[in-house]
Amino acid sequence: MEETTSREKILKKIRNALINKTDKPAIPVDYESNIYLTTDESLDLVFAKEFTNIVGKFVYCQNENEFIAILKSLISEKKWENIFCIDEVLKSFLKHGGISFTCNEADFKNMEVGITRCEYLIARLGSVMVSSKQASGRRLNIFPESHIVLAYSSQLVPDIKHALKNIRKKYEDDFPSLVSIISGPSRTADIEKTLVMGAHGPKNLYVFLIDDSY
């Protein structure tokens, strides 16, 4: 009986609220104020810290030549043989540096490494924004065991709000069908609470940042 009485009280309150409506304007929500603590650190330093905190591998480069030199050393160290790239700008860098790669669709499933560019780097999250409008498309961001991203310091933005604002301006009426944010290597702890890397995508994520601020 007590349960029924409690239920009836609640229903009565609901009925009364529906009958005796009052004008209570919604409290305005502030969408513009910054929710993050301000910092005096540069965006590249903030990104590097946050990115490495989520097990990403960050490499700073002064120019394209240094990028190629470090990449060649990394390829030698990891003994990578099947490198896949379809981005024309990156293909030009790799050819100039004498780095072997393939863009043949028949070799796609055998790749060890995929090399792409990105839309923006989100500093406060240490995340990489990519879209389906890029030359690399959708697959190269999730298929290879190791994903290498080349970005420039001019692509650094403080947070998601700025990245989305810039990408809307960049594509205007031809917005990408997919915009994704990559936060470190793929991982899951769903199975017996054991962390597994590379569960749904690349096991290793590298970001090479070239300084173009000068």
C-alpha positions in Angstrom: 0.0 0.0 0.0 2.8 2.4 0.8 4.4 1.8 -2.6 1.0 2.5 -4.3 0.6 5.7 -2.2 4.0 6.9 -3.2 3.3 6.2 -6.8 0.0 8.1 -6.7 1.7 11.1 -5.1 4.2 11.2 -7.9 1.6 10.9 -10.6 -0.5 13.6 -8.8 2.5 16.0 -8.9 3.0 15.2 -12.6 -0.7 15.9 -13.4 -0.7 19.1 -11.4 2.4 20.2 -13.2 0.9 19.6 -16.6 -2.4 21.4 -15.7 -0.8 24.4 -13.9 1.9 25.3 -16.3 4.3 28.2 -15.3 6.5 30.2 -17.6 10.0 29.3 -16.6 12.4 30.4 -19.3 15.4 28.2 -19.9 18.6 29.4 -18.4 20.9 30.5 -21.3 23.8 28.3 -21.9 27.2 29.8 -22.5 28.8 27.9 -25.4 31.6 30.4 -26.0 33.5 30.6 -22.8 36.7 28.5 -22.5 36.2 25.4 -20.3 39.9 24.8 -20.1 42.5 26.3 -17.8 44.6 28.9 -19.6 48.2 28.1 -20.2 51.2 30.1 -21.3 52.8 27.1 -23.0 53.0 27.0 -26.8 50.5 24.8 -28.7 53.2 22.5 -30.0 54.4 21.8 -26.5 50.8 21.3 -25.1 50.1 18.9 -28.0 53.3 17.0 -27.5 52.7 16.5 -23.8 49.0 15.4 -24.2 49.8 13.2 -27.2 52.6 11.3 -25.4 50.4 10.9 -22.4 48.0 8.8 -24.5 50.9 6.6 -25.8 51.4 8.5 -29.0 54.9 8.9 -30.4 55.8 12.6 -31.2 58.7 13.7 -33.4 59.5 17.4 -33.9 61.2 18.3 -37.2 62.6 21.6 -38.4 61.8 21.0 -42.1 60.9 18.3 -44.6 64.5 17.1 -45.0 64.7 16.4 -41.3 61.4 14.6 -41.5 62.8 12.3 -44.2 66.0 11.7 -42.4 64.3 10.7 -39.1 61.7 8.6 -41.0 64.4 6.7 -42.8 66.1 6.0 -39.5 62.8 4.8 -38.0 62.0 2.5 -40.9 65.5 1.0 -40.6 65.1 0.5 -36.8 61.6 -1.1 -37.1 62.6 -3.1 -40.2 59.5 -2.0 -42.0 59.2 -3.2 -45.6 55.6 -2.6 -46.6 54.9 1.1 -46.5 51.8 2.4 -48.1 51.1 6.0 -49.2 48.7 7.5 -51.8 49.0 11.2 -50.9 50.7 13.0 -53.8 52.5 15.5 -51.6 53.9 12.7 -49.3 54.8 10.5 -52.2 56.9 13.4 -53.6 58.7 13.6 -50.2 59.3 9.9 -50.0 60.6 9.7 -53.6 62.9 12.6 -53.0 64.3 10.9 -49.9 64.7 7.6 -51.6 62.2 5.8 -49.3 60.5 2.8 -50.9 56.8 2.7 -50.7 53.8 1.4 -52.6 50.5 3.0 -53.7 49.3 -0.1 -55.4 45.8 -1.2 -54.3 46.9 -4.9 -54.6 49.4 -4.2 -51.8 47.0 -2.6 -49.4 46.2 -5.6 -47.2 49.9 -6.4 -46.8 51.0 -2.9 -45.5 52.8 -2.5 -42.2 52.8 1.3 -42.2 50.4 3.9 -43.6 51.6 7.5 -44.1 49.1 10.3 -44.2 48.6 13.9 -43.5 45.8 15.4 -41.3 43.4 18.3 -41.1 44.4 19.6 -37.6 46.1 18.8 -34.4 44.1 19.5 -31.3 46.6 20.6 -28.7 44.6 20.3 -25.5 43.5 16.8 -26.3 46.7 15.6 -28.0 44.4 14.4 -30.8 44.6 14.3 -34.6 41.6 15.4 -36.7 41.3 13.7 -40.1 38.5 13.7 -42.7 37.3 11.7 -45.7 38.2 14.7 -48.0 41.9 14.0 -47.5 43.8 12.1 -50.3 44.3 9.2 -48.0 40.6 8.7 -47.6 39.1 6.8 -44.6 41.0 3.4 -44.6 44.6 4.5 -44.1 43.8 6.0 -40.7 42.5 2.6 -39.3 43.9 -0.3 -41.3 47.8 -0.4 -40.9 49.5 -1.6 -37.7 51.5 1.6 -37.6 50.1 5.0 -38.7 52.4 7.9 -39.4 50.9 11.4 -39.6 52.8 14.4 -41.1 51.6 17.7 -39.8 52.7 21.3 -39.7 52.7 23.7 -36.8 50.2 25.9 -38.6 47.7 23.1 -38.3 47.8 23.3 -34.5 44.6 24.6 -32.8 43.8 24.9 -29.1 40.6 22.7 -29.0 37.9 20.9 -31.0 35.8 24.1 -31.3 38.6 25.8 -33.3 39.2 22.7 -35.4 35.6 22.4 -36.4 35.3 26.1 -37.2 38.4 25.9 -39.4 37.2 22.8 -41.2 33.8 24.4 -41.9 35.6 27.4 -43.4 37.9 25.2 -45.4 35.3 23.1 -47.1 32.3 25.5 -46.9 29.4 23.9 -48.9 31.4 20.7 -49.7 31.8 19.4 -46.1 33.4 16.0 -45.6 31.1 13.0 -45.1 33.4 11.9 -42.3 35.4 13.9 -39.7 37.2 11.8 -37.1 39.4 12.6 -34.1 42.2 10.1 -33.4 43.3 10.1 -29.8 46.4 7.9 -29.6 46.8 4.3 -30.8 43.7 2.1 -30.8 43.1 0.3 -27.6 40.5 -1.5 -25.5 40.2 -2.9 -22.0 36.8 -4.5 -22.5 38.1 -8.0 -22.3 38.8 -9.0 -18.7 39.9 -5.3 -18.1 43.2 -6.1 -19.8 44.5 -3.2 -22.0 45.0 -4.4 -25.6 46.7 -2.1 -28.1 45.7 -2.1 -31.7 42.2 -3.6 -31.0 40.3 -1.6 -33.6 43.0 0.2 -35.5 46.7 1.0 -35.5 48.8 -0.3 -32.6 51.3 2.6 -33.1 50.6 6.2 -33.9 53.4 8.6 -34.8 53.0 12.4 -35.4 55.9 14.2 -37.2 55.4 17.9 -36.7 57.3 20.2 -39.0 57.8 23.8 -37.9 56.5 26.2 -40.6 56.0 29.2 -38.2 59.0 31.1 -39.6 
